[in-house]
């Protein structure tokens, strides 16, 4: 049975080239790069774009049921200005809706004199200094009241304007440069940007965190362990920006925070923003270039929005430019490196038996010489 044809790789472009014998009365299908199917198709358009820094991002802060906002819609805010009176402990009370309590609307503050002041041991009741807010009144005539205790002030990490004001969040439009992350933990914080590592794939060790980093936003590289997190928080680091965070260490951090909240004294706010996800993830190229250029500038972290905002003007930063065809490897061999896409390889069988659309990339090998290999398109993102 003949008519098999031949497939080869063009050494000049790295693309597949198929030569199939023509059948009588039919025109052969051309799949070379200069054919009708390949001449006008730019391989880079099959790659999803990388996350770029955002200008004037909108950052949201969560409003919990017992919290009290200190600003309104359209108000201008500055860095360090009190925004929210947050209650560290929140309880739900169910009381009969009678008298003055029945005249309140959802969201109104409730006078503590209208709530029971005592009761059996173990049952939550109002104490002097608590904050109470009516959530809603059910059809059974029972009012659900949010009772807040141990209030603390949440200050604005950036300069901006209140653009959103809703029941569940407060939105601030900032004039800085925003970096979107994948994981956020903690409370909104602000500080001076400080590089703790020299490359985006480095790991920050606990022994490398110095007392000079107190009050700053520390860039930790690919990842950091729970010892580094604990030491950074103990010496007064305001927040950490890293590439990835392990789920186990995130749970340990949450458990440590629960124990500190149970103590009588309050702790300084602390935040972590991971830019690229869980595990050991290299800081994305665009984010690393911005962080290096903005070292020393004020930075605000919004864990609820998984957002880091760098203050200052964009024109003062000298960021490198990326040309068309440059891609970043997001996973697999060489994750985090920047290469050049030179062609499409079509469906290729990968480990596990799956066929994935792949492309040819050209990168610099360990010995400094250029090399070409096949990578799934889903593991790439275009830089320009």
N, C-alpha and C positions, 0 to 999 in steps of 0.2 A: 504494500500500500504506500504509494509515493506521495509527493506534495508536502513534505515536512517543512521546508523552509529553514532559515538560519537566523539566529538572534545574536547580536554582538554589542559591545559598548564602544561608543565613539571616544577615542582617547582625547580628543580636543574639547568636547563639551561634557563628557561623562554621562550622556543620555543613552537610552536603549535605541538600537538600530535594528530593524527587522527587514530581512529580504526574503520574500516569498515568491515562488515561481508563479508567473501569471497564467491564468487559465484562458483557453481560447475564447475570444469574444468578450473578455472582461478587462477592466483597467485595474492594475494592481494597487492595493491600498498602501499609501506612503505613511510611515510612522517616524521617519527621520526628523530631527529638529528643524530642518528647513522645509518640511512638507506643510500641507494645508492645516494639519492638526497641531503641529508644533511650532510653526513660525510665529503665530501671534499670541501664543500662550506663555505668559511669564510665570515660571515655577513659583515665584515668591508669593503669588496671589493665593496659593493653596495653603499658606501658613497663617495661623492666627496671630494677631498683633500682640506684642508684649505690653504689659502695663506701663504707661508713661506717667510721670509726675503730673499732677493736676494743678491748674491755676485757680485760685479763689475757691477752695473746696468747701462743701457744706458738712459741718461736723455736728453730730447729734449726741446729746447727753440724756440718759434715761431718767425719767421722773417716776419714782415709785409711789405707791398709794399715799403714804404719810409724808412725802416730801413737800416742801413749800418753796416755790420759785420766788426769787428776789428781783427778777427783771421781767419786762413785758415785751410784747411783739413790737419790733421796730426800734428797740433801745440799742444804743451803741455801747459796746463793752470794751474794756481794756484788759490786758493781761494782769491777772491777780485780783480782778474784781469779783466779789462774791456773787455767785449765780444761783445756787440752790442750797437750801437748808435741808440736809439729808439726815435721816434718822437711821442709826446703825441697827436698831431693832424695831421690827414692825409686827404688830399683832392684830388679829381680827376679833372685834367684839360684836355680839349680837344682843341688842337691847330692844325693848318694846318702843315703838314710835309713838310717843305721847307728848302732849303739851308743846313746848317750844321746839322739841326735836322733830315733830311732825311737820313743822313749817319750813324746815331747811331743804335745800336742793342738793342734788349730788355734786360733790366737790366743795361744799361749804365747810368751814371750820366749825367744830363742835365744842361748846363750852364744857370743860371737864365737870362742872357742877351737874350737868345733865346725865352723866355716866355713873354707874355704881362705883363707889370708892373702896369697897371691901368685899370680902367673900371668902369662900372656903380656901384652905391652903392649896396651892398649886394652880388655882384658877387666875387668869390674867384679869387685872382690874386697873383702873386709872390711878396714877400717882401724880403728885405735884411736879410740874415741869414737863409732863408729857404733851405731845401734840396729837390732836384727834381731828379726823376728817371724815365726813359722811360719804360713803361709797354709793349706796343706793338703799331704797326701802322696798322690800319684797311685797308681794300680794298678801302675805300673811300678817302684814303690819309690823314686821320685825325690821329694824334698821341695822344695816351692816356698817360698822364704823372701823376705820383703820386707825390704830393707836400706835404712834411712833414714840421711841424712847432713845436717849443718848444722841441728841442732835449734833451735827458737825457741818461745817461750811465747805462747800465745793466751789473753788475759785476757777475763773476762766483761764485756760492755758494759753489763749491767743487773743489778739485784738480782732474785733469784727463787729457784726451787727446781728441781732436776733431776728432771724428770717422765718423760723417756724416755732410755733408755740401751741402744743397740743397736750392732751391729757397724759400721754405716755412718754413724751420726749420734748426736748428743747433743742432747736436747731440754730447754729451760729454760722454765718457766712464769713469766712476768714479771708484776708487778703494775701495769705502766704502761699506756699507750695506744698501740696499734699501728696503723701505716699500711702496708697491703699495696701493694707495687709490682709492676712488670712486668719490670724488669731489675735485676740485682744483680751487682756486680763488686767483687773485692778481699777483704779480711779483716775480721773483726768489729772494730769500733772504737767508741769512745765520746767524747763531748765536749759542749760547751755549744752550744745551738742559736743560730745567728746568721743573721739575714735579710740576704742579699746583694743583694736586689732589692726594689722597692717594689710590684710587682704580679705576679700569677701568670703573665702572658704576656710578661714582660720576659726579656731574655737577659743573662746575666752575662758581662761583658767581662773580659779578662785584666787590663786597666789598673785595674779597679775592685776587685781583690782586694788587700787591704792586709795588712801583716804582723801587724796586730792580730787577724786571723782565725786565727792559728796555734793549733792544738789544738782548734778548734771544728768543729761540724758546720754547714756552710754551705748555705743554701737558695739555689739558683741560678736559679729561675724556669723558663721554658719549655725552654731548652736552653743548652748551653755548648760551645765549640769546644775543640780539642785544646790550643790555647795557654792557655786558662783552666785546663784540667785540669792541664797541666804546671806552670803557675805556682802553682796551689793546692797541689799536692803538694810543690813545691820549698820553699815558705815554711812548711810544716808543718801545713797544714789536715788534720784527721783524716778527714773524709768530706764528701760532697756529696749533697744531696737535690735532684733536678731533676724536671721534668715529662717530658722525653724525652731520648733519647741517640741519636746517629747511629751506625750500625754501623761506618762507616769509622773514626770517632774511637775507638770501642771497640776495634777491632783495633789501632790505633796505641798505645792505652794498654796493651794486652796485650803488644805487642812491646817497648815500653819497660820493662815489668815483667820480662820475660824477660831483657833485658840487665842489669837491676839485680840480679836473682837470681844471674846468672853472676858478678857481682863478688864480691870477697872480703869486703866489709863488708855488714852487713845494713841494710835500709832500714826506716823507720817504716811501720807498717801504714796502709793507705789504702783507702777504700771509696766506691763510688758506688751510689746507689739511684735509679732512674728510676721514677716513680710511674705514668706513663700510657703508656709504650711507646717505640717507635723514632721518630726524626725530631723535628720541632719540635712538642712536645705541651705544652699549657698545664697547669699544676698543677691537679688536680681541686679543685673548690670546697670540698668538705668538708675535704680535706687542707690547703688553703691557710688556711682559717679556723682550723684547729687549730694550724698552724705559727705563724701570727701571734700567737695567744693564748698560745702556749707559748714565745715567744722568751726566751732566757736559761735555760731549763730544761735539765737533762742529757738527752741523747739517745743511744741506742745503735743502731748499724746492723748488720744481719745480712744480708750479701750472699747467702749460701747460701739463706736463706729469702725473700730479696727483701722485707725487712721493716725498717721504722724504728719504734723504740719510744721514746715520750716519757715521761719519768719524772714523778712527782708525782701529786697527787690530781686527779680529774676535777672535783670541786666547786669548785676554785679557778679554773677556766677559765670565761670568760664567752663562750660560743659562740652565734652567732646561730641562731635557730630558722627552719626552713623550713616553709611551709604546704603543704597538699595542693594539687596542681596545678602546682607548680613543677618544671621539668625543666631539665636541663643539656644543651647541644648538644655532642656528643662529636666530631663531624667535620663537614666541609663549611663552608658560610658561617656565620660567627659562632661557630666552635668555641670552647668554653670559657665562653660566656656562659650566664646563667641566664634562662629565659623562663617563660611560663605556657602550659600546654596548654589550649586552649579547645574543642577538638572533633576529631572524626575526619574525614578526607578520603577514606577508602577507597583502593582501588588507583589509583595515579597513574603514568603513564609517565615514566620518568626518562631522562636521557641514556644512550645505549647501547641503548635499546629495552626495558629491564627495567621491569616493573610492580612497584612496592613499596607496601606499606601505609603511608599517610602520615597526618599530623595537622596541624591548624592550631595555630600557636603565636603568642603575642602578646608582643612584646619592644619595647624602647625603641630607636628608630632613632638614627642619628648626630646628627640635629638635635634630639633630645630628645623627639620625638613618638612615641607608640605606633604600631606597625605590625603587621600580621598577614600571615603567609606560611605556605606549606606545606613541611613537613620530613618525611622518612621517619622512621617510628617507630624504626627500627634505629639512627638517629643521635641518639637521645635517651635519657636516663636520668633517672628520677625522683629528686628530692632528699629528699622526706619519706618 
